[in-house]
């Protein structure tokens, strides 16, 4: 079995500490002590707690999505995101309620944006870049906002309900937008 890297140990230690402690109350000294390393080792890998937090989300969510090459539909990707949040509920909620909320916002938007781009490309791989980016930005932020609202409501709504609500809004929408956008003088081919 491969041994964990120092980054992985620090990431897991941070996630463990955030089960009981707000991110805003975790110091590098406390984290290093819990990870059984010294401060200098921490600084060798990360600039601060926030860069470690960003790294954890990148590894846990974004890298995991890229590894899932078998995803055929956006609903499957969305399900993976919701399941990650539910499985790591305390970690995500403590991030959400901390001064580092932007780290979670960024990863939610990045994940949702990749999901949307994948759908656009599957509908029409020749979608003009400006139109593709506009769809990604608009719907990526909309999906991230839906997940943020879910966190604000303490994950009370079921994942199935979340996916259903998104399906009502999205099914057929991208194809229509791509068709209309290609005709538009601003978004379409010039």
Buried (B, 14 or more C-beta within 10 A) or exposed (E): EEEEEBBBBBBEBBBEBBEEBEBEEBEBEBBBEBBEBEEEBBEEBBEEBBEBBBBBBBEBBBEBBEEEEEBEEBBEBBBBBBEBBEEBBEBBBBBBBBEBBEBBBBBBBBBBBBBBBBBBEEBBEEBBEBBBBBBBEEBBBBBBBBBBEBBEEEBEBEBEEBBEEBBEEBEEEBEEBBEEBBEEEEBBEE
